[in-house]
Amino acid sequence: MTLAGLRDYLATIWAVAGGRLLAGVGLTALAGLTEGLSLVILIPLVAIAMPGGGSVLSDLPLVGETLARWSPDLVTLLMIFIALVVAQALLSRAKALFNQRTIQDVSAQLRTRLFESISYARWEALHNRRSSDLNHALTHDIDNVMGSIGSVLAIVQACLMLAIYLVLALLISWPMALFAFVIGGALFLALYPLRRRANRHGKRLIAMYQDQNATVLEFIGSIRLAKLFAAEDRQVREYSGNVGRIRGAVLDFAALSTWGGVFFQIGAALVAALFVYLAIEVFALDFARLATLLVVFARIAPRFSAIQENVQTFLTEAPAFANYRRNADHFDAHREEPALSGATAPSLRESIGLTGVGMTYAGAETPSLRDVTLEIPKGQIVAMIGPSGSGKSTLADIMAGLFAPTAGIMTIDGVAIDAANRRAWRSTVASVPQESQLLHTTLASNLRLGNAHATDAEIWDALERANIAELVRALPDGLETVAGDRGTRFSGGERQRFALARALLRKPQLLILDEATSALDWENQRMIVAAITALRGELTILTIAHRPSLVSFADHVVALENGRIVEQGSYSELAARDESKIARMISGG
């Protein structure tokens, strides 16, 4: 992690956690002080317990003179020692709970912030992103960031304890204390290459977990397809290979991190041996001071080790923050502008207009739409036809308010759809896609996705209009029937009619059917066509289709090719022309 990245990381965590971090540090300092005091009390306890030890209390470092004046007995010192240990234990528990609460609060805020950034991003920033990458960003990346925060708190706590013990050591023998801390710091710096490799390893693991997440989600979403094509072996091989690579990377990191522990322990042993030699042969410390220093440094060594281990862990998990920041900044930069105060969706009373509309996706060399000009009167059914890639779905997305055209303008009764009202307009549009899915919940809950406040009477009305009410009445649990995972309890045609009912519950000004019947049998097509035809004059409907039977009921037909309108008119008018797109569709040419 670069210095700039570290500053950004710390600034972000501080902005979220604020003073709670200082409170956690305060609890850590109190716990450290009680631990240090209990260590100070332990020294005279050992002295008194030894034969004749009470006579040498005045020679003890730090507390000798006080004890000589006070002359406490063994019971008093034991009670003070126990009280300090109890206080230290309670403070440590409070510190642990407080830190965990802080970490969870930060996790919730970062996760929610990223979720909001994704939710409110413009569709062009989302439509080409893998859902597995978004899932990984909201789960694994945030979990790693939380792990890194735990490491930072552990590092701060270890540093505080080191500071407390340093003060104790300096009061006993400042030359030996400085020697120990300088050598310990040098040993910590000597392990820098291991920490740098840990950071690179963290970036590598993030990429591997992203691939694994993509494999899992794609597998879950296409189990039926895998069965149909007998592709289970390929999926198992792909997943097994990914798991094997992650296993190897984790074991590599384990080997790397354990070497750090080995080097640190060996270095600590050498430093301790040199420390004892210097204390006795060079500085000629008395036994009491030497014993006290050894006890203090015995508590210091684990802190140095903890700092080394937590720094390695931090550097392994910190790259996830860069991913988090990159995703949050990307989606925030593409955030859909909120509707202006009091802005409402334009009311469709006359027509929807498209004038010179063009669309070129970011990074694309050629536009998907070119100079599309079209007027759709209110209440009409307009069918859009054309080969794959002709721009039909792009035009439907623009009319739905998902995309802003890169050229031209869309209007509702002359009112332009722009950044100020696009989201409001989208709330008055309903869409039925080619493959409609139902959630694994009740039919009532699925239908209320279209209108959370819909009454049962409104739901039954929508079901009637979508020609699916009779089926629901025949179900033992009626509207409380659970649809099954992705709606598997029902056929494709039934799911599409439920999707149509859900769309109608929105009471939309514009209903878009994006090849909603392309995969259905003739009977289900007939029922949906009947439902759509019955809506003529009540709703403005745009339908995209490839079959004559799904175009013939339209008031107006528009043919697209290479992003341009190549012909338009009534079905009967276009069908009468031998070279028209409709005529070729009818003849199968």
FINUTOR-439180 format. One line per 5 residues: number of its first residue (from 1); for each residue x, y negated, z negated of C-alpha. Coordinates in Angstrom, 1 decimal, always signed. Layout:
NUM	X,Y,Z; ...
END
This chain:
1	+0.0,+0.0,+0.0; +1.4,-3.4,+1.0; +1.6,-6.3,-1.5; -1.2,-8.1,+0.3; -3.3,-4.9,+0.2
6	-2.6,-4.6,-3.6; -3.7,-8.2,-4.2; -6.9,-7.6,-2.2; -7.6,-4.4,-4.2; -7.1,-6.1,-7.6
11	-9.0,-9.2,-6.6; -12.0,-7.0,-5.4; -12.0,-5.0,-8.6; -11.7,-8.1,-10.7; -14.6,-9.8,-8.8
16	-16.8,-6.8,-9.6; -15.7,-5.9,-13.1; -14.6,-9.3,-14.4; -14.1,-9.7,-18.1; -15.0,-6.1,-18.8
21	-11.4,-5.2,-17.7; -10.1,-7.5,-20.4; -12.4,-6.0,-22.9; -11.0,-2.6,-22.0; -7.5,-3.9,-22.4
26	-8.4,-5.3,-25.8; -9.7,-1.9,-27.0; -6.6,-0.3,-25.7; -4.4,-2.7,-27.6; -6.3,-2.1,-30.8
31	-6.1,+1.6,-30.4; -2.4,+1.2,-29.7; -1.8,-0.9,-32.8; -3.5,+1.6,-35.1; -1.4,+4.4,-33.5
36	+1.7,+2.3,-34.1; +0.8,+1.6,-37.7; +0.0,+5.2,-38.4; +3.5,+6.0,-37.1; +5.0,+3.4,-39.4
41	+3.1,+4.9,-42.4; +4.3,+8.4,-41.4; +8.0,+7.5,-42.0; +7.6,+6.8,-45.8; +5.3,+9.8,-46.1
46	+8.1,+12.0,-44.9; +10.6,+10.2,-47.2; +8.4,+10.6,-50.3; +7.7,+14.3,-49.5; +11.4,+15.0,-49.5
51	+13.1,+15.8,-52.8; +14.3,+12.4,-54.3; +12.9,+10.6,-51.3; +11.0,+8.0,-53.4; +14.3,+6.5,-54.5
56	+15.4,+5.6,-50.9; +12.2,+3.9,-49.8; +13.9,+0.5,-49.7; +16.3,+1.8,-47.1; +13.6,+2.7,-44.6
61	+13.4,+0.5,-41.5; +10.4,-2.0,-41.0; +8.6,-1.1,-44.3; +11.4,-0.5,-46.8; +11.3,-3.8,-48.7
66	+7.5,-3.8,-48.8; +7.3,-0.3,-50.1; +10.0,-1.0,-52.7; +7.9,-3.9,-54.1; +4.6,-2.0,-53.9
71	+5.8,+1.5,-54.9; +2.7,+3.4,-53.5; +2.2,+7.0,-54.5; +1.8,+9.9,-52.1; -2.0,+10.0,-52.3
76	-2.3,+6.3,-51.4; -0.1,+6.6,-48.4; -2.0,+9.7,-47.2; -5.3,+7.9,-47.5; -3.9,+4.9,-45.5
81	-2.5,+7.3,-42.9; -5.8,+9.2,-42.5; -7.8,+5.9,-42.3; -5.5,+4.7,-39.5; -5.8,+8.0,-37.6
86	-9.6,+7.9,-37.9; -9.7,+4.3,-36.7; -7.4,+5.1,-33.8; -9.5,+8.1,-32.8; -12.7,+6.0,-32.9
91	-11.1,+3.2,-30.9; -9.8,+5.7,-28.4; -13.3,+7.1,-27.9; -14.8,+3.7,-27.6; -12.1,+2.8,-25.0
96	-12.7,+5.9,-23.0; -16.5,+5.4,-22.9; -16.1,+1.7,-22.1; -13.6,+2.4,-19.3; -15.9,+5.1,-17.9
101	-18.8,+2.7,-17.9; -16.7,+0.1,-16.2; -15.6,+2.6,-13.5; -19.2,+3.7,-12.9; -20.5,+0.1,-12.7
106	-17.8,-0.7,-10.2; -18.6,+2.5,-8.2; -22.3,+1.6,-8.1; -21.6,-1.9,-7.0; -19.1,-1.0,-4.3
111	-21.3,+1.8,-3.0; -24.4,-0.4,-2.9; -22.5,-3.2,-1.3; -21.2,-1.0,+1.5; -24.7,+0.6,+1.9
116	-26.2,-2.9,+2.3; -23.5,-3.9,+4.8; -24.3,-0.8,+6.9; -28.1,-1.2,+6.5; -28.1,-4.9,+7.6
121	-25.5,-4.6,+10.3; -26.7,-5.2,+13.9; -27.5,-2.1,+15.8; -24.6,-2.6,+18.3; -22.2,-2.2,+15.3
126	-23.8,+1.1,+14.4; -25.0,+3.0,+17.4; -21.6,+4.4,+18.5; -20.4,+5.3,+15.0; -20.4,+8.9,+13.9
131	-22.9,+9.5,+11.1; -20.3,+11.7,+9.4; -17.8,+8.8,+9.2; -20.5,+6.6,+7.5; -21.3,+9.4,+5.1
136	-17.6,+9.8,+4.3; -17.2,+6.1,+3.7; -20.2,+6.0,+1.3; -19.1,+9.2,-0.6; -15.5,+10.4,-0.5
141	-13.9,+7.0,+0.1; -15.7,+5.4,-2.8; -15.0,+8.4,-5.0; -11.3,+8.0,-4.2; -11.4,+4.3,-5.0
146	-13.0,+5.1,-8.4; -10.2,+7.6,-9.0; -7.6,+4.9,-8.2; -9.3,+2.5,-10.7; -9.0,+5.2,-13.3
151	-5.3,+5.4,-12.5; -4.9,+1.6,-12.8; -6.6,+1.6,-16.2; -4.3,+4.4,-17.3; -1.2,+2.6,-16.1
156	-2.3,-0.6,-18.0; -3.0,+1.4,-21.1; +0.4,+3.1,-20.9; +2.2,-0.2,-20.4; +0.4,-1.7,-23.4
161	+1.5,+1.3,-25.6; +5.1,+0.9,-24.2; +5.0,-2.8,-25.2; +3.8,-1.9,-28.7; +6.5,+0.7,-29.2
166	+9.1,-1.6,-27.7; +8.4,-4.1,-30.4; +8.8,-1.4,-33.0; +12.0,-0.2,-31.5; +13.4,-3.7,-31.2
171	+12.7,-4.4,-34.9; +14.7,-1.2,-35.8; +17.7,-1.6,-33.4; +17.4,-4.0,-30.5; +20.6,-2.7,-28.7
176	+19.3,+0.9,-28.7; +15.8,-0.2,-27.7; +17.1,-2.2,-24.7; +19.3,+0.7,-23.7; +16.4,+3.1,-23.7
181	+14.0,+0.8,-21.8; +16.6,-0.2,-19.2; +17.5,+3.5,-18.5; +13.8,+4.5,-18.5; +13.0,+1.7,-16.0
186	+15.9,+2.7,-13.8; +14.6,+6.3,-13.8; +11.1,+5.1,-12.9; +12.6,+3.1,-9.9; +14.7,+6.1,-8.8
191	+11.4,+8.0,-8.2; +10.1,+5.3,-5.8; +10.7,+7.6,-2.7; +8.3,+10.1,-4.1; +5.6,+7.5,-4.7
196	+6.0,+6.2,-1.1; +5.5,+9.7,+0.2; +2.4,+10.0,-2.0; +0.9,+6.9,-0.3; +1.5,+8.4,+3.2
201	+0.0,+11.7,+2.0; -3.1,+9.9,+0.9; -3.7,+8.4,+4.3; -3.2,+11.8,+5.9; -5.7,+13.5,+3.5
206	-8.4,+10.8,+4.2; -8.2,+11.6,+8.0; -8.5,+15.3,+7.2; -11.5,+14.9,+4.9; -13.2,+12.8,+7.6
211	-12.8,+15.6,+10.1; -14.1,+18.1,+7.6; -17.1,+16.0,+6.9; -17.8,+15.6,+10.6; -17.6,+19.4,+11.1
216	-19.9,+20.1,+8.2; -22.6,+17.5,+9.2; -22.5,+18.6,+12.8; -22.8,+22.2,+11.8; -25.8,+21.5,+9.5
221	-27.5,+19.5,+12.2; -27.0,+22.1,+14.9; -27.4,+25.5,+13.2; -30.2,+26.4,+15.5; -28.2,+25.4,+18.6
226	-25.3,+27.5,+17.4; -27.5,+30.5,+16.9; -29.0,+30.1,+20.4; -25.6,+29.9,+22.0; -24.0,+32.5,+19.7
231	-21.4,+29.9,+18.8; -21.1,+30.8,+15.1; -17.5,+32.2,+15.7; -16.3,+28.9,+17.1; -17.8,+26.8,+14.3
236	-16.4,+29.1,+11.7; -12.9,+28.9,+13.3; -13.1,+25.1,+13.5; -14.2,+24.8,+9.8; -11.7,+27.4,+8.6
241	-8.9,+25.6,+10.4; -9.8,+22.3,+8.9; -10.0,+23.8,+5.4; -6.6,+25.5,+5.9; -5.1,+22.2,+6.9
246	-6.5,+20.4,+3.9; -5.3,+23.3,+1.7; -1.8,+22.9,+3.1; -1.8,+19.2,+2.6; -3.0,+19.5,-1.0
251	-0.3,+22.1,-1.8; +2.3,+19.9,-0.2; +1.2,+17.0,-2.5; +1.3,+19.4,-5.5; +4.8,+20.3,-4.7
256	+5.8,+16.7,-4.3; +4.2,+15.5,-7.5; +5.6,+18.3,-9.6; +9.1,+17.5,-8.4; +8.5,+14.0,-9.9
261	+7.7,+15.6,-13.2; +10.8,+17.8,-13.0; +13.1,+14.9,-12.3; +11.5,+12.8,-15.0; +11.9,+15.5,-17.7
266	+15.5,+16.2,-16.8; +16.3,+12.5,-16.7; +14.5,+12.0,-20.1; +16.5,+14.8,-21.6; +19.8,+13.3,-20.4
271	+18.8,+9.8,-21.6; +17.8,+11.3,-25.0; +21.2,+13.1,-25.4; +23.1,+9.9,-24.4; +20.9,+7.9,-26.8
276	+21.7,+10.1,-29.8; +25.4,+10.1,-28.9; +25.5,+6.3,-28.7; +23.4,+5.8,-31.8; +25.7,+8.0,-33.9
281	+29.2,+7.4,-32.4; +28.9,+3.8,-31.1; +26.3,+2.0,-33.2; +26.6,+4.2,-36.3; +22.9,+4.0,-37.2
286	+21.9,+5.4,-40.6; +19.7,+8.5,-40.7; +16.5,+6.6,-41.5; +16.9,+4.3,-38.5; +17.9,+7.1,-36.2
291	+15.0,+9.3,-37.3; +12.6,+6.5,-36.9; +13.9,+5.6,-33.4; +13.7,+9.2,-32.3; +10.1,+9.4,-33.4
296	+9.3,+6.1,-31.6; +11.0,+7.2,-28.4; +9.3,+10.6,-28.6; +6.1,+8.7,-28.2; +7.5,+6.5,-25.5
301	+8.6,+9.2,-23.1; +5.1,+10.5,-22.4; +4.0,+7.0,-21.5; +6.8,+6.6,-18.9; +5.7,+10.0,-17.5
306	+2.1,+9.0,-17.5; +2.9,+5.8,-15.6; +4.9,+7.8,-13.0; +2.0,+10.3,-12.6; -0.7,+7.7,-12.4
311	+1.2,+5.5,-10.0; +1.5,+8.6,-7.7; -2.2,+9.3,-8.0; -3.0,+5.7,-7.4; -0.9,+5.6,-4.2
316	-2.6,+8.8,-3.0; -6.1,+7.5,-3.5; -5.6,+3.8,-2.8; -5.7,+4.2,+1.0; -9.4,+4.9,+0.6
321	-9.8,+1.3,-0.5; -8.3,+0.1,+2.8; -11.0,+2.2,+4.6; -13.7,+0.8,+2.4; -12.5,-2.8,+3.0
326	-12.2,-2.2,+6.8; -15.8,-0.7,+7.0; -17.3,-3.4,+4.7; -15.6,-6.2,+6.6; -16.6,-4.7,+10.0
331	-20.3,-4.4,+9.1; -20.4,-7.7,+7.4; -18.9,-9.4,+10.5; -21.8,-7.8,+12.5; -24.4,-8.6,+9.8
336	-27.8,-9.4,+11.3; -28.6,-13.0,+10.5; -31.5,-13.2,+8.0; -34.7,-14.7,+9.2; -34.9,-18.4,+8.5
341	-36.9,-19.4,+5.4; -40.6,-19.0,+6.3; -39.8,-17.5,+9.8; -42.4,-15.0,+11.0; -42.6,-12.8,+14.0
346	-44.2,-14.4,+17.0; -47.8,-13.3,+17.6; -48.3,-11.5,+20.9; -51.5,-13.0,+22.4; -50.6,-13.3,+26.0
351	-47.4,-11.5,+27.2; -43.9,-10.3,+26.6; -41.4,-12.0,+29.0; -37.9,-11.0,+30.1; -36.0,-13.5,+32.1
356	-32.6,-12.7,+33.7; -31.9,-10.2,+30.9; -28.5,-8.5,+31.1; -26.6,-6.3,+28.7; -22.9,-5.3,+28.6
361	-21.8,-3.2,+25.7; -18.6,-4.0,+23.9; -15.6,-2.4,+25.7; -17.7,-1.5,+28.7; -16.5,-2.5,+32.2
366	-19.9,-2.6,+33.8; -23.2,-4.0,+32.5; -26.0,-1.6,+31.5; -28.6,-4.1,+32.6; -28.4,-6.8,+35.3
371	-30.8,-9.8,+35.8; -33.9,-8.0,+34.6; -37.0,-10.2,+34.9; -40.3,-8.8,+33.9; -43.7,-9.9,+32.3
376	-45.8,-7.4,+30.3; -49.4,-8.7,+29.6; -50.8,-8.0,+26.1; -52.7,-4.7,+25.9; -51.2,-3.2,+29.0
381	-49.5,+0.2,+29.3; -46.2,-0.1,+31.2; -44.3,+3.0,+32.4; -40.6,+2.7,+33.0; -38.9,+5.3,+35.3
386	-35.4,+5.8,+36.6; -32.5,+8.2,+36.5; -30.4,+8.8,+33.4; -28.1,+5.9,+32.8; -30.3,+3.4,+34.7
391	-30.7,+1.3,+31.6; -34.2,+2.3,+30.5; -33.4,+3.0,+26.8; -31.2,-0.2,+26.6; -34.1,-2.3,+27.9
396	-36.4,-0.6,+25.4; -33.9,-1.3,+22.6; -33.8,-5.0,+23.6; -37.6,-5.2,+23.6; -37.7,-3.5,+20.2
401	-35.3,-6.1,+18.8; -32.5,-3.7,+18.2; -30.1,-5.5,+20.6; -29.6,-9.1,+21.5; -29.1,-9.3,+25.3
406	-25.7,-10.6,+26.4; -27.5,-12.6,+29.2; -30.9,-13.9,+29.7; -33.8,-14.3,+27.2; -36.8,-12.4,+25.8
411	-39.9,-14.3,+24.8; -43.2,-13.6,+23.2; -45.8,-16.0,+24.5; -43.0,-18.4,+25.4; -41.3,-18.2,+22.0
416	-37.7,-16.9,+22.3; -36.6,-13.9,+20.3; -33.3,-15.0,+18.8; -31.2,-14.4,+15.6; -33.7,-16.3,+13.5
421	-36.7,-14.1,+14.3; -35.4,-10.9,+15.8; -35.6,-8.9,+12.6; -39.1,-10.3,+11.9; -40.2,-9.3,+15.5
426	-38.7,-5.8,+15.0; -40.9,-5.3,+12.0; -44.0,-5.6,+14.3; -42.7,-3.0,+16.8; -43.1,+0.8,+16.4
431	-41.2,+3.5,+18.3; -41.6,+7.2,+19.0; -38.3,+8.7,+20.1; -37.7,+11.8,+22.2; -37.0,+13.9,+19.2
436	-39.0,+12.8,+16.2; -38.0,+14.2,+12.8; -39.9,+14.7,+9.7; -38.3,+14.6,+6.2; -38.5,+17.5,+3.8
441	-41.3,+16.0,+1.9; -45.1,+15.8,+2.1; -46.9,+14.7,+5.3; -48.3,+11.7,+3.4; -44.8,+10.6,+2.4
446	-43.6,+11.1,+5.9; -46.4,+9.0,+7.4; -46.0,+6.2,+4.8; -42.5,+5.6,+6.2; -44.4,+3.6,+8.8
451	-46.4,+1.7,+6.2; -45.5,+2.2,+2.5; -48.9,+0.7,+1.4; -51.1,+2.6,+3.8; -54.3,+4.1,+2.1
456	-55.4,+7.6,+2.7; -58.2,+6.3,+4.8; -55.7,+4.5,+7.1; -53.6,+7.6,+7.3; -56.6,+9.7,+8.4
461	-57.5,+7.1,+11.0; -54.0,+7.2,+12.4; -54.1,+11.0,+12.5; -57.4,+10.9,+14.3; -56.0,+8.5,+16.9
466	-52.9,+10.7,+17.4; -55.1,+13.8,+17.9; -53.5,+15.6,+14.9; -56.1,+15.1,+12.2; -57.9,+18.5,+12.8
471	-54.6,+20.4,+12.3; -54.0,+18.6,+8.9; -57.5,+19.3,+7.7; -56.9,+23.0,+8.4; -53.9,+23.1,+6.1
476	-54.5,+24.4,+2.6; -52.6,+21.4,+1.0; -53.7,+18.8,+3.6; -51.7,+15.6,+3.4; -49.7,+17.1,+0.5
481	-48.2,+19.8,+2.8; -44.4,+19.8,+2.8; -43.1,+19.4,+6.3; -40.0,+21.5,+5.8; -36.4,+20.5,+6.6
486	-36.5,+18.2,+9.6; -40.2,+19.1,+10.0; -39.5,+22.8,+11.0; -42.9,+23.9,+9.7; -44.5,+22.3,+12.8
491	-44.0,+22.6,+16.5; -42.3,+20.0,+18.6; -45.6,+18.7,+19.9; -47.1,+18.5,+16.5; -44.1,+16.6,+15.2
496	-44.4,+14.1,+18.1; -48.1,+13.6,+17.3; -47.2,+13.0,+13.6; -44.6,+10.5,+14.8; -47.2,+8.8,+16.9
501	-49.5,+8.6,+13.9; -46.7,+7.2,+11.8; -46.0,+4.5,+14.4; -49.7,+3.6,+14.6; -49.8,+3.1,+10.8
506	-47.5,+0.1,+11.3; -50.2,-1.6,+13.3; -47.6,-2.7,+15.8; -47.8,-5.4,+18.4; -45.6,-3.3,+20.7
511	-45.5,+0.5,+20.8; -42.5,+2.1,+22.6; -42.5,+5.8,+23.6; -38.9,+6.7,+24.6; -39.4,+9.9,+26.6
516	-41.6,+11.1,+23.7; -43.1,+13.9,+25.7; -40.2,+15.1,+27.8; -39.7,+18.3,+25.8; -43.4,+19.2,+25.2
521	-45.6,+21.8,+26.9; -48.5,+20.6,+29.1; -51.1,+20.9,+26.3; -49.2,+18.7,+23.9; -48.5,+16.3,+26.7
526	-52.2,+16.1,+27.5; -53.1,+15.4,+23.9; -50.5,+12.6,+23.6; -51.5,+11.1,+26.9; -55.1,+11.1,+25.7
531	-54.1,+9.4,+22.5; -52.0,+6.7,+24.4; -54.8,+6.1,+26.9; -57.3,+5.5,+24.1; -55.0,+2.7,+22.9
536	-55.2,+0.7,+26.2; -56.2,-2.9,+25.5; -55.6,-2.6,+21.8; -51.8,-2.2,+21.9; -49.1,-3.2,+24.3
541	-47.3,+0.0,+25.2; -44.0,+0.7,+26.9; -43.5,+4.3,+27.8; -40.3,+5.9,+29.4; -41.0,+9.1,+31.3
546	-39.8,+11.3,+34.1; -43.0,+13.1,+35.0; -45.9,+11.8,+37.2; -48.5,+13.0,+34.7; -47.0,+10.7,+32.1
551	-46.9,+7.7,+34.4; -50.2,+7.9,+36.3; -52.2,+6.4,+33.4; -50.0,+3.3,+33.2; -51.3,-0.1,+34.3
556	-47.9,-1.0,+35.6; -44.8,+1.0,+36.7; -41.3,-0.3,+36.6; -38.4,+1.6,+38.3; -34.8,+0.9,+37.2
561	-31.6,+1.9,+38.9; -28.1,+0.9,+38.0; -29.4,-1.5,+35.5; -31.7,-3.4,+37.9; -35.4,-3.4,+38.6
566	-35.7,-1.9,+42.1; -39.5,-1.8,+42.3; -42.6,-2.4,+40.3; -46.3,-2.3,+40.7; -49.4,-0.2,+40.0
571	-49.1,+3.6,+40.1; -51.4,+4.0,+43.0; -49.7,+1.2,+45.0; -46.2,+2.6,+44.5; -47.4,+6.2,+45.1
576	-48.8,+5.2,+48.5; -45.3,+4.2,+49.7; -43.4,+7.2,+51.1; -40.0,+5.9,+50.0; -40.9,+4.6,+46.6
581	-39.4,+6.1,+43.4; -42.9,+7.2,+42.3; -43.4,+9.0,+45.6; -40.1,+10.8,+45.3; -41.0,+11.7,+41.7
586	-44.3,+13.2,+42.8; -42.7,+15.2,+45.6; -39.8,+16.3,+43.4; -37.3,+14.6,+45.6
END
